[in-house]
Amino acid sequence: MQKEYFDIIVVGAGHAGCEAALAAARLGLKTALFTISLDGVANMPCNPSIGGTAKGHLVREIDALGGEMGKAADRYTLQSRMLNLGKGPAVHSLRAQIDRRAYAGGMKHTLERQDNLDLRQCEITDIVQGEDGLWRLTTKLEAVYTAKAVVLATGTFLGGRVYVGDVSYESGPDGMFPATALATALKKLGLPLRRFKTGTPSRVNARSLDFDKMEVQPGDDRTVPFSFETDTPPENKVVCHITYTNAATKQVILDNLDRSPMYSGKIEGKGPRYCPSFEDKVVRFSDRERHQLFVEPCGEKTEEMYLQGLSSSLPEDVQLAFIHTIPGLEHAQVMRTAYAIEYDCVDPRAMKASLEFHDFPGLFGAGQFNGSSGYEEAAAQGLVAGINAAHQALGLAPVIFPSETAIGALGLYVSDTTVANFQPMNVNFGSMPPPISPLLTSASASLAVMREMKEDLSEKSLYRPSTSVRNTSLSAPTALAIAHAASSALIL
């Protein structure tokens, strides 16, 4: 039986896991990052984009604090746009269409080259805490790994189950294996797990589309990078397109609602407030005859197009029927069928604002495991969890970011249990009424400071690859001062 010790173990190599592992390793801790499949590192199983309203704020702050997402996004941008320029500066948000395969490959290479970090493909099937306070993780191949602190960033893999109409089966995203045994182990450990669900639209072949029937959406003439360390602004390489559903599309949905697992009661998990399925939009906004759709490239070297706004769990034949009612998509050839995925996540109120569990010292959670939605929020939580896992292993005080920052606002949903601040960007755990997201600036108490940074904070970074906390400890007051500096840079 193989046995090995690490300071920090991160389970899951999505966007949360990548940032958590890099943060811990760059702080000088011996770190392991485990994933069910190395082909799924930094995967974008839904929208191939980074940034957007509220989310662009997070990417800028991740970058200012030494994270990787902004740099990677700049390297693999297909199209860049600053959203909401017709509104006040608090809601100006950078969004980039990303080459999803190039991004995933680039992030994987960054992890592989990082000192103090081991990236490994294996499935964690059990986790227990010993009397000595150390965590012991067992793999499917019966290897045992021990660590001072563990970050759970399991995404939608944990107890994952896919739904397409009447068909359902255990699965992770993109047809990968689910983490079924780990879900059982975490329940046995005593974590308060709940079911959640999300979904993704169909992908279609570009050569089967009639782009003349759609509106062209070009990138900005003057592009802006996410990272302050990017010297050359990204280049626009593609255009996106806009089209609209119509009365015929709506009728197909209404005629087949009884075949939707959402409305038949097969899916028990709640979904994200700001990313509803198309059938949910039709029901929720029954007075609207049309909905806007964005047709977006998935990469430079693929003809796959992402149909943003058309997420669905309806049967395959129904999906084809409503897609073919949409202008420009009448003859669309579907390459990947849309699906909903239900999975286990934790009630984040069981955690501190540092993302460490109250009842399990040294155990942290990040990303969709916490019930979040969006790559950017996951990455930001991963950064916070990775930093605090490192601090916990080193015996340092936790780093709590001020609520005036976008990253600090994430802490509201674990440190403040009021309905208004519960679950940013998501909804409806148990019987909780829908919350308001503190990340969305229209609902933020920090409206004056929630705007994207315009100042280079790289010298104030919370960690840098060349700095080891073993030799140069960063105190919690110093970290808070850095975080406050980040928030002050938002005030322009």
C-alpha positions as CSV (number, residue, x, y, z in Angstrom):
1,M,0.0,0.0,0.0
2,Q,1.5,3.3,-1.1
3,K,1.6,6.0,1.7
4,E,2.8,9.6,1.3
5,Y,2.6,12.8,3.3
6,F,1.7,16.3,2.0
7,D,1.2,19.6,3.8
8,I,-1.9,20.4,1.7
9,I,-4.1,18.1,-0.4
10,V,-6.6,19.6,-2.9
11,V,-9.3,17.3,-4.2
12,G,-10.6,18.3,-7.7
13,A,-8.7,20.2,-10.4
14,G,-11.4,22.5,-11.7
15,H,-11.0,26.3,-11.4
16,A,-11.3,26.3,-7.6
17,G,-8.8,23.4,-7.2
18,C,-6.3,24.9,-9.6
19,E,-6.2,28.2,-7.7
20,A,-6.2,26.5,-4.3
21,A,-3.3,24.2,-5.2
22,L,-1.2,27.0,-6.8
23,A,-1.8,29.3,-3.8
24,A,-0.7,26.7,-1.3
25,A,2.3,25.6,-3.4
26,R,3.4,29.2,-4.0
27,L,3.3,29.8,-0.3
28,G,5.9,27.1,0.1
29,L,3.7,24.2,1.2
30,K,4.2,20.6,-0.2
31,T,0.9,20.3,-2.1
32,A,-0.9,17.6,-4.0
33,L,-3.7,18.2,-6.4
34,F,-5.8,15.1,-7.2
35,T,-8.2,14.8,-10.1
36,I,-10.4,11.9,-11.5
37,S,-9.0,12.7,-15.0
38,L,-6.0,14.8,-16.0
39,D,-8.0,15.5,-19.2
40,G,-10.5,17.5,-17.1
41,V,-8.0,19.9,-15.5
42,A,-9.5,23.5,-15.7
43,N,-12.2,22.2,-17.9
44,M,-15.0,24.6,-19.0
45,P,-18.0,22.2,-19.3
46,C,-20.4,25.1,-19.7
47,N,-19.8,28.5,-21.2
48,P,-16.3,28.9,-22.8
49,S,-15.8,32.4,-21.4
50,I,-14.4,34.2,-18.4
51,G,-15.6,37.4,-16.8
52,G,-18.8,39.3,-17.2
53,T,-21.0,41.2,-14.8
54,A,-19.7,40.7,-11.2
55,K,-17.4,37.9,-12.4
56,G,-14.9,40.2,-14.1
57,H,-14.4,42.0,-10.7
58,L,-13.4,38.6,-9.2
59,V,-10.9,37.8,-12.0
60,R,-9.1,41.2,-11.5
61,E,-8.9,40.7,-7.8
62,I,-7.7,37.1,-8.2
63,D,-4.9,38.5,-10.4
64,A,-4.0,41.3,-8.0
65,L,-3.6,38.8,-5.2
66,G,-1.3,36.5,-7.3
67,G,-3.8,34.1,-8.8
68,E,-3.6,32.5,-12.3
69,M,-7.0,32.8,-13.9
70,G,-6.5,36.3,-15.4
71,K,-3.2,35.5,-16.9
72,A,-4.5,32.2,-18.5
73,A,-7.6,34.0,-19.8
74,D,-5.5,36.6,-21.5
75,R,-3.3,34.0,-23.2
76,Y,-6.3,32.1,-24.7
77,T,-8.8,34.9,-25.4
78,L,-10.8,34.6,-28.6
79,Q,-12.8,37.8,-28.2
80,S,-12.7,40.5,-25.6
81,R,-15.5,42.9,-24.6
82,M,-16.1,45.3,-21.8
83,L,-19.8,45.0,-20.8
84,N,-22.2,47.6,-19.5
85,L,-20.2,50.7,-20.8
86,G,-23.5,52.5,-21.1
87,K,-23.9,52.3,-17.3
88,G,-21.9,53.6,-14.4
89,P,-18.4,52.4,-13.8
90,A,-19.4,50.1,-10.9
91,V,-20.9,47.7,-13.4
92,H,-18.3,47.9,-16.2
93,S,-17.2,44.2,-16.5
94,L,-14.6,42.6,-18.7
95,R,-15.7,39.4,-20.4
96,A,-13.6,37.2,-22.7
97,Q,-14.6,34.4,-25.0
98,I,-12.0,31.6,-24.3
99,D,-10.5,28.8,-26.3
100,R,-11.6,26.1,-23.9
101,R,-9.1,23.4,-24.8
102,A,-6.1,25.7,-25.1
103,Y,-7.0,27.2,-21.7
104,A,-7.3,23.8,-20.0
105,G,-4.0,22.7,-21.6
106,G,-2.2,25.9,-20.6
107,M,-3.5,25.7,-17.0
108,K,-2.5,22.1,-16.7
109,H,1.0,22.9,-17.9
110,T,1.2,25.7,-15.3
111,L,0.4,23.2,-12.6
112,E,2.9,20.7,-13.9
113,R,5.7,23.3,-13.8
114,Q,4.8,24.7,-10.3
115,D,7.4,24.0,-7.6
116,N,6.0,22.2,-4.5
117,L,3.1,20.9,-6.4
118,D,2.3,17.3,-7.5
119,L,-0.6,16.9,-10.0
120,R,-1.9,13.4,-10.0
121,Q,-4.8,11.5,-11.6
122,C,-6.6,9.3,-9.0
123,E,-10.0,9.1,-7.4
124,I,-10.3,9.9,-3.7
125,T,-12.8,7.4,-2.2
126,D,-12.4,8.0,1.5
127,I,-11.4,10.7,3.9
128,V,-11.0,10.6,7.7
129,Q,-9.3,12.7,10.4
130,G,-7.0,10.9,12.8
131,E,-6.7,11.5,16.5
132,D,-3.4,13.4,15.7
133,G,-5.5,15.9,13.7
134,L,-4.0,14.8,10.3
135,W,-6.3,14.0,7.4
136,R,-6.0,10.6,5.7
137,L,-7.3,10.2,2.2
138,T,-7.6,6.8,0.4
139,T,-7.7,6.4,-3.4
140,K,-9.6,3.9,-5.5
141,L,-6.3,2.0,-5.9
142,E,-5.9,1.9,-2.1
143,A,-3.1,4.4,-1.8
144,V,-3.2,6.5,1.4
145,Y,-2.2,10.1,1.6
146,T,-1.9,12.2,4.7
147,A,-2.1,16.0,5.1
148,K,-2.3,18.8,7.6
149,A,-5.1,20.4,5.6
150,V,-7.4,19.4,2.8
151,V,-9.4,21.6,0.3
152,L,-12.5,19.9,-1.2
153,A,-13.1,21.3,-4.7
154,T,-15.1,18.5,-6.2
155,G,-17.2,20.6,-8.6
156,T,-20.2,18.8,-10.1
157,F,-18.5,15.4,-9.8
158,L,-19.6,14.7,-6.2
159,G,-22.5,12.2,-6.5
160,G,-23.1,13.5,-10.0
161,R,-26.1,12.4,-12.0
162,V,-27.0,13.6,-15.5
163,Y,-30.6,14.1,-16.7
164,V,-31.8,14.3,-20.3
165,G,-35.6,13.9,-20.4
166,D,-36.5,10.4,-19.0
167,V,-32.9,9.3,-19.2
168,S,-30.7,9.6,-16.1
169,Y,-27.4,8.1,-15.1
170,E,-24.5,8.6,-12.8
171,S,-21.9,10.9,-14.4
172,G,-19.7,13.8,-13.9
173,P,-19.7,16.7,-16.5
174,D,-18.7,16.0,-20.1
175,G,-19.2,12.3,-19.7
176,M,-16.5,11.9,-17.0
177,F,-16.7,9.5,-14.1
178,P,-18.6,10.9,-11.0
179,A,-17.1,10.9,-7.5
180,T,-19.7,8.6,-5.9
181,A,-17.6,6.9,-3.2
182,L,-16.3,10.2,-2.0
183,A,-19.9,11.5,-1.6
184,T,-20.7,8.5,0.6
185,A,-17.5,9.1,2.7
186,L,-18.3,12.8,3.2
187,K,-21.8,12.0,4.4
188,K,-20.3,9.4,6.8
189,L,-17.8,12.1,8.0
190,G,-20.8,14.2,9.0
191,L,-20.7,17.1,6.5
192,P,-24.2,18.6,5.8
193,L,-24.5,17.7,2.1
194,R,-27.4,18.8,-0.1
195,R,-28.4,18.3,-3.7
196,F,-27.9,21.0,-6.2
197,K,-28.3,21.1,-10.0
198,T,-27.0,23.0,-12.9
199,G,-27.1,22.5,-16.7
200,T,-25.5,23.3,-20.0
201,P,-26.8,23.9,-23.6
202,S,-26.2,21.9,-26.7
203,R,-23.2,22.5,-28.9
204,V,-23.7,22.7,-32.6
205,N,-21.6,22.5,-35.7
206,A,-20.8,25.9,-37.2
207,R,-21.0,24.6,-40.8
208,S,-24.6,23.8,-40.3
209,L,-25.6,27.3,-39.2
210,D,-26.9,30.3,-41.3
211,F,-25.0,33.2,-39.8
212,D,-26.6,35.6,-42.3
213,K,-29.8,35.3,-40.2
214,M,-28.1,36.4,-37.1
215,E,-26.6,39.6,-35.7
216,V,-22.8,39.9,-35.6
217,Q,-21.3,40.7,-32.2
218,P,-17.7,41.8,-32.7
219,G,-15.1,42.3,-30.0
220,D,-14.0,45.7,-28.7
221,D,-11.7,47.8,-30.9
222,R,-9.5,48.4,-28.0
223,T,-9.1,45.3,-25.8
224,V,-8.2,45.3,-22.1
225,P,-6.4,42.3,-20.4
226,F,-7.5,40.8,-17.2
227,S,-4.0,40.6,-15.7
228,F,-1.9,43.5,-14.8
229,E,1.1,41.4,-15.8
230,T,-0.1,41.0,-19.4
231,D,2.0,43.4,-21.6
232,T,0.1,43.0,-24.9
233,P,-3.7,43.3,-24.9
234,P,-5.5,40.2,-26.2
235,E,-6.3,40.0,-29.9
236,N,-9.9,39.5,-31.2
237,K,-9.7,36.3,-33.3
238,V,-13.4,35.5,-33.8
239,V,-16.9,37.1,-33.8
240,C,-19.9,35.9,-31.9
241,H,-23.5,36.1,-33.1
242,I,-26.9,36.9,-31.6
243,T,-30.2,35.3,-32.5
244,Y,-33.6,35.1,-30.8
245,T,-36.2,32.4,-30.0
246,N,-39.8,33.0,-31.1
247,A,-43.4,31.9,-30.5
248,A,-42.8,28.6,-32.2
249,T,-39.8,27.9,-29.9
250,K,-41.9,28.7,-26.8
251,Q,-44.8,26.4,-28.0
252,V,-42.4,23.4,-28.3
253,I,-41.3,24.0,-24.7
254,L,-44.9,24.3,-23.4
255,D,-46.0,21.3,-25.3
256,N,-43.3,19.1,-23.6
257,L,-43.0,20.5,-20.1
258,D,-44.3,17.2,-18.7
259,R,-41.2,15.5,-20.2
260,S,-38.8,17.8,-18.4
261,P,-37.2,16.1,-15.3
262,M,-37.2,19.5,-13.6
263,Y,-41.0,19.7,-13.8
264,S,-41.7,16.0,-13.4
265,G,-40.0,16.0,-10.0
266,K,-37.1,13.7,-11.0
267,I,-34.6,16.4,-10.2
268,E,-34.7,17.2,-6.5
269,G,-31.8,19.7,-6.4
270,K,-32.2,23.4,-6.6
271,G,-30.6,25.4,-9.5
272,P,-28.7,28.7,-9.7
273,R,-30.8,31.9,-9.7
274,Y,-28.8,33.6,-12.5
275,C,-28.4,30.6,-14.8
276,P,-31.9,29.1,-15.4
277,S,-32.7,26.5,-18.0
278,F,-34.5,27.6,-21.1
279,E,-37.7,25.8,-20.1
280,D,-37.5,27.6,-16.7
281,K,-37.2,31.0,-18.5
282,V,-40.2,30.2,-20.6
283,V,-42.3,29.3,-17.6
284,R,-40.9,32.1,-15.4
285,F,-41.3,34.8,-18.0
286,S,-44.5,33.6,-19.7
287,D,-45.4,37.0,-21.1
288,R,-42.2,37.1,-23.2
289,E,-42.4,35.8,-26.8
290,R,-38.7,35.7,-27.4
291,H,-35.4,35.3,-25.6
292,Q,-31.9,36.4,-26.8
293,L,-29.3,33.8,-27.5
294,F,-25.6,34.1,-28.1
295,V,-23.9,31.8,-30.5
296,E,-20.3,31.5,-29.4
297,P,-17.2,29.6,-30.7
298,C,-15.6,27.1,-28.4
299,G,-12.1,27.4,-29.9
300,E,-10.0,28.3,-32.9
301,K,-9.5,24.7,-34.0
302,T,-13.1,23.4,-33.6
303,E,-16.4,24.0,-35.3
304,E,-18.3,23.6,-32.0
305,M,-20.5,26.5,-31.2
306,Y,-22.0,27.1,-27.7
307,L,-25.7,28.2,-27.6
308,Q,-25.6,30.6,-24.6
309,G,-29.1,30.9,-23.1
310,L,-30.4,27.6,-24.3
311,S,-29.5,25.3,-21.3
312,S,-32.0,22.4,-21.1
313,S,-32.7,19.0,-19.6
314,L,-35.6,18.2,-22.1
315,P,-35.4,14.9,-24.1
316,E,-33.1,15.0,-27.1
317,D,-35.9,15.0,-29.7
318,V,-37.5,18.0,-28.0
319,Q,-34.2,19.8,-28.0
320,L,-33.8,19.3,-31.7
321,A,-37.3,20.5,-32.3
322,F,-37.0,23.8,-30.5
323,I,-33.4,24.5,-31.8
324,H,-34.7,24.2,-35.3
325,T,-37.3,26.9,-34.8
326,I,-34.7,29.5,-34.2
327,P,-33.5,31.8,-37.0
328,G,-30.1,30.6,-38.3
329,L,-30.4,27.3,-36.5
330,E,-33.0,25.7,-38.7
331,H,-30.6,23.0,-39.9
332,A,-28.3,23.0,-36.9
333,Q,-26.4,19.7,-36.4
334,V,-26.1,19.1,-32.7
335,M,-22.7,17.8,-31.6
336,R,-23.4,17.6,-27.9
337,T,-26.8,17.3,-26.3
338,A,-27.8,19.6,-23.5
339,Y,-28.2,18.1,-20.1
340,A,-28.8,18.9,-16.4
341,I,-26.5,17.6,-13.8
342,E,-27.4,17.1,-10.2
343,Y,-24.7,16.7,-7.6
344,D,-23.9,17.0,-3.9
345,C,-22.7,20.2,-2.3
346,V,-22.3,21.4,1.2
347,D,-24.3,23.9,3.2
348,P,-21.7,26.7,3.3
349,R,-23.1,27.9,6.7
350,A,-21.1,25.0,8.1
351,M,-17.9,27.0,7.2
352,K,-16.1,30.0,8.5
353,A,-15.4,33.0,6.3
354,S,-11.9,31.5,5.8
355,L,-13.8,28.6,4.1
356,E,-12.6,26.2,6.9
357,F,-15.3,24.0,8.4
358,H,-16.4,24.9,12.0
359,D,-16.5,21.3,13.2
360,F,-13.6,19.9,11.1
361,P,-10.3,21.8,11.7
362,G,-8.1,21.7,8.6
363,L,-10.9,20.9,6.2
364,F,-11.8,23.5,3.6
365,G,-14.3,23.8,0.8
366,A,-14.3,25.8,-2.5
367,G,-16.2,26.3,-5.7
368,Q,-19.3,24.4,-6.6
369,F,-18.8,22.1,-3.7
370,N,-19.9,25.2,-1.7
371,G,-22.9,25.7,-4.0
372,S,-21.3,28.4,-6.1
373,S,-21.9,29.0,-9.8
374,G,-19.4,30.2,-12.3
375,Y,-15.7,29.5,-13.0
376,E,-14.7,32.9,-11.6
377,E,-16.4,32.5,-8.2
378,A,-15.0,29.0,-7.9
379,A,-11.5,30.3,-8.7
380,A,-11.8,33.1,-6.1
381,Q,-13.0,30.7,-3.4
382,G,-10.1,28.3,-4.4
383,L,-7.7,31.2,-3.8
384,V,-9.1,32.0,-0.4
385,A,-9.3,28.3,0.6
386,G,-5.7,27.6,-0.6
387,I,-4.3,30.6,1.2
388,N,-6.1,29.7,4.5
389,A,-5.3,26.0,4.2
390,A,-1.6,27.0,4.0
391,H,-2.0,29.4,6.9
392,Q,-3.7,26.7,9.0
393,A,-0.9,24.2,8.2
394,L,1.7,26.8,9.2
395,G,-0.1,27.8,12.4
396,L,-0.8,31.3,11.1
397,A,-4.0,33.3,11.6
398,P,-6.6,33.0,8.8
399,V,-6.9,35.6,6.1
400,I,-10.4,37.2,6.0
401,F,-10.8,39.6,3.1
402,P,-12.8,42.8,3.7
403,S,-16.4,42.9,2.4
404,E,-15.6,46.0,0.3
405,T,-13.8,43.7,-2.1
406,A,-15.5,41.3,-4.5
407,I,-13.6,38.3,-3.0
408,G,-14.5,39.5,0.5
409,A,-18.1,39.6,-0.5
410,L,-18.0,35.9,-1.0
411,G,-17.4,35.5,2.7
412,L,-20.8,37.0,3.5
413,Y,-22.6,33.9,2.6
414,V,-20.7,31.8,5.2
415,S,-20.2,34.5,7.9
416,D,-23.7,36.2,7.6
417,T,-26.6,33.8,7.6
418,T,-29.3,36.4,6.9
419,V,-31.4,35.6,3.9
420,A,-30.2,38.7,2.0
421,N,-26.6,37.5,1.9
422,F,-27.1,33.8,1.7
423,Q,-25.5,31.9,-1.2
424,P,-24.2,34.6,-3.6
425,M,-25.2,33.9,-7.2
426,N,-27.3,30.9,-6.1
427,V,-30.5,30.1,-4.4
428,N,-32.9,28.0,-2.5
429,F,-31.1,25.6,-0.1
430,G,-33.9,23.8,1.7
431,S,-36.8,26.2,2.2
432,M,-34.7,29.4,2.2
433,P,-36.3,32.2,0.1
434,P,-34.3,33.4,-2.9
435,P,-31.3,35.6,-1.8
436,I,-29.7,38.7,-3.3
437,S,-26.2,38.3,-4.5
438,P,-23.7,40.6,-2.8
439,L,-21.5,40.1,-5.8
440,L,-24.0,41.7,-8.1
441,T,-23.3,45.4,-7.6
442,S,-26.9,46.5,-8.0
443,A,-27.5,44.7,-4.7
444,S,-24.2,45.4,-3.1
445,A,-23.8,47.5,0.0
446,S,-20.4,48.4,-1.3
447,L,-21.5,49.9,-4.6
448,A,-19.1,52.8,-4.5
449,V,-16.1,50.4,-4.4
450,M,-17.2,47.4,-6.4
451,R,-15.6,48.3,-9.7
452,E,-12.9,46.7,-11.7
453,M,-9.3,47.6,-10.6
454,K,-7.4,50.0,-12.8
455,E,-4.1,49.9,-10.8
456,D,-1.3,47.3,-10.9
457,L,-1.2,45.6,-7.4
458,S,1.3,42.9,-8.4
459,E,3.9,44.2,-5.9
460,K,1.2,44.0,-3.2
461,S,0.4,40.4,-4.1
462,L,-0.6,38.1,-1.2
463,Y,1.8,35.6,-2.5
464,R,4.3,35.4,-5.4
465,P,6.0,32.3,-6.9
466,S,9.4,33.4,-5.6
467,T,8.3,33.9,-2.0
468,S,8.2,31.1,0.6
469,V,6.2,31.7,3.7
470,R,8.5,29.2,5.5
471,N,11.2,31.9,5.2
472,T,9.1,35.1,5.0
473,S,5.9,34.7,7.0
474,L,3.0,36.9,6.0
475,S,1.0,37.9,9.1
476,A,-2.7,38.2,9.0
477,P,-2.6,42.0,9.6
478,T,-0.3,42.3,6.6
479,A,-2.6,40.2,4.5
480,L,-5.6,42.3,5.5
481,A,-3.7,45.5,4.6
482,I,-3.0,44.0,1.2
483,A,-6.7,43.1,0.8
484,H,-7.7,46.7,1.9
485,A,-5.2,48.0,-0.7
486,A,-6.9,45.9,-3.3
487,S,-10.3,47.3,-2.4
488,S,-9.0,50.9,-2.3
489,A,-7.8,50.5,-5.8
490,L,-11.4,50.0,-6.8
491,I,-12.3,53.5,-5.8
492,L,-11.7,55.8,-8.8
